[in-house]
Amino acid sequence: MEYVEVARAVSERGEVVLRERHDPDEPTAAPVLELRVNGVFVMDTHETSTERQLAAAALAHVGRPHAVLIGGLGLGFTLHEVLADHEVERVVVVEIEDALVRWMRNGTIPHGPSLLADERLHLVVADIGMAITEATPSSYDLVLLDVDNGPGYLVYQENAPLYQRTFLTEVAKALRPGGALVVWSADESADLADAMKTVFGQVTPIPYDVTLLHQGGGSREERYWLYLSRR
């Protein structure tokens, strides 16, 4: 594989990099855009099914999802899936990295400007923990969390509380009765399942199998997890 850096930014949390991945064996193929944080792969535009599934799984469990909160903008594929649901009237996306928001707005991420043009969208640059704590009680039908790689593969150690009972209790307060929380995780996590069950009374782990490309060529099978609870 060949890589071309597209954009780089440094914040108090570390380094955020966008780069294009080219396969020299397929010169006519479109390049893949890849997001890395502190040197750790986060996501790309090749395998987006789990980001979309995060939204689909939640939307399927709420009859009229008028108001949705997404923790983590990423490359926008969870947001895209939420906005495709015409029942959704308002989407709040909370993203802590200002550079990522800027790249989405100015077209550095090519699909960004059209995605952010949706008038139902409210994009906030803030810490998701603070945003949830300040949320009006019972204000959301859905809360989707994809701010890190899950409790077992943290990019930022400071994100550990987002998978624990105190924060999950604040999420429950922000949800309307019947509302749902879905959390994305790179690996199965009994601790996260236990914490969600303690707060909500129940939790449904949803395994999701994907095929990932190796940087040096080839592929491997991987299993990601979604954890769903309803208030």
Residue pairs with C-beta under 8 A, 6 or more apart in sequence:
1 21
1 22
1 23
1 24
1 215
1 216
1 217
2 21
2 22
2 23
2 24
3 19
3 20
3 21
3 22
3 34
4 19
4 20
4 22
4 31
5 17
5 18
5 19
6 18
6 19
6 20
6 33
6 108
7 17
7 18
7 99
7 103
7 108
8 15
8 16
8 17
8 18
9 15
9 16
9 97
9 98
9 99
10 16
11 97
11 98
11 99
13 38
13 96
13 97
13 156
13 158
14 37
14 38
14 156
15 37
15 38
15 39
16 35
16 36
16 37
16 97
16 99
16 100
17 35
17 36
17 37
18 33
18 34
18 35
18 103
18 108
18 109
19 33
19 34
19 36
20 31
20 32
20 33
20 34
21 31
21 32
21 33
21 34
21 44
21 46
21 215
22 29
22 31
22 32
23 29
23 217
25 217
32 44
32 45
32 46
33 44
33 45
33 75
33 109
33 110
34 41
34 43
34 44
34 45
35 41
35 42
35 43
35 44
35 74
35 75
35 100
36 42
37 155
37 156
38 155
38 156
40 149
40 155
42 74
42 149
42 155
43 51
43 74
43 75
43 77
44 75
45 75
46 213
47 210
47 211
47 212
47 213
48 75
48 77
49 208
49 210
50 184
50 208
50 210
50 224
50 226
51 74
51 75
51 77
51 78
51 81
51 146
51 184
52 77
52 78
52 80
52 81
53 208
53 226
54 78
54 81
54 144
54 146
54 182
54 184
54 226
55 78
55 79
55 81
55 82
55 85
55 144
56 81
57 182
57 206
57 226
57 228
58 65
58 68
58 142
58 144
58 180
58 181
58 182
58 228
59 65
59 81
59 82
59 85
59 142
61 180
61 228
61 230
62 141
62 142
62 178
62 179
62 180
63 178
64 87
64 141
65 85
65 87
65 88
65 141
65 142
66 87
66 88
66 89
66 90
66 141
67 88
67 89
67 90
67 91
67 92
67 139
67 140
67 141
67 142
68 82
68 88
68 90
68 91
68 92
68 140
68 141
68 142
68 143
68 144
69 91
69 92
69 93
69 94
69 131
69 132
69 135
69 140
69 142
69 143
69 144
69 174
70 78
70 79
70 82
70 91
70 92
70 93
70 94
70 144
70 146
71 94
71 128
71 131
71 132
71 143
71 144
71 145
71 146
71 147
71 162
72 78
72 93
72 94
72 95
72 128
72 145
72 146
72 147
72 148
73 79
73 93
73 95
73 97
73 100
73 101
73 104
73 123
74 100
74 146
75 109
76 104
76 109
76 111
76 112
76 115
78 144
78 146
79 91
79 93
79 115
79 121
80 115
82 88
82 91
82 142
82 144
83 91
83 115
83 118
83 120
83 121
88 120
89 120
90 120
90 122
91 118
91 120
91 121
91 122
92 122
92 123
92 124
92 131
92 140
93 121
93 122
93 123
93 124
94 124
94 126
94 127
94 128
94 131
95 101
95 123
95 124
95 125
95 126
96 125
96 126
96 127
96 128
96 147
97 125
98 125
101 123
101 125
102 108
103 109
103 112
104 112
104 113
104 115
104 116
105 112
105 113
105 116
106 112
106 113
107 113
116 123
124 131
128 145
128 147
128 162
129 161
129 162
129 167
132 143
132 167
132 170
132 171
132 174
133 170
135 170
135 173
135 174
136 174
137 173
137 174
138 173
138 174
138 175
138 176
138 177
138 179
139 174
139 176
140 174
140 175
140 176
140 179
141 175
141 176
141 178
141 179
141 180
142 175
142 179
142 180
142 181
142 182
143 171
143 174
143 175
143 179
143 180
143 181
143 182
144 181
144 182
144 184
145 162
145 171
145 181
145 182
145 183
145 184
146 183
146 184
147 159
147 162
148 154
148 155
148 156
148 159
148 162
149 155
149 185
149 186
150 163
150 183
150 184
150 185
150 186
150 187
150 189
150 192
150 225
151 160
151 163
151 185
151 189
151 191
151 192
152 185
152 186
152 187
152 189
153 186
153 187
154 160
161 167
163 183
163 189
163 191
163 192
163 195
164 195
165 195
165 198
165 199
168 181
168 195
168 196
168 199
168 200
169 199
171 181
171 199
172 181
172 199
172 200
172 231
175 181
175 231
176 231
177 231
178 230
178 231
179 230
179 231
180 228
180 229
180 230
180 231
181 196
181 200
181 228
181 229
181 230
181 231
182 226
182 227
182 228
183 192
183 196
183 226
183 227
184 224
184 225
184 226
185 192
185 224
185 225
185 226
185 227
186 224
186 225
187 224
187 225
188 205
188 207
188 223
188 225
189 225
189 227
192 227
193 203
193 205
193 227
196 203
196 227
196 229
197 203
197 229
199 229
200 229
200 230
200 231
201 229
202 229
202 230
203 227
203 228
203 229
204 227
204 228
204 229
205 225
205 226
205 227
206 225
206 226
206 227
206 228
207 223
207 224
207 225
208 223
208 224
208 225
208 226
209 221
209 222
209 223
209 224
210 221
210 222
210 223
210 224
211 219
211 220
211 221
211 222
212 219
212 220
212 221
212 222
213 219
214 220
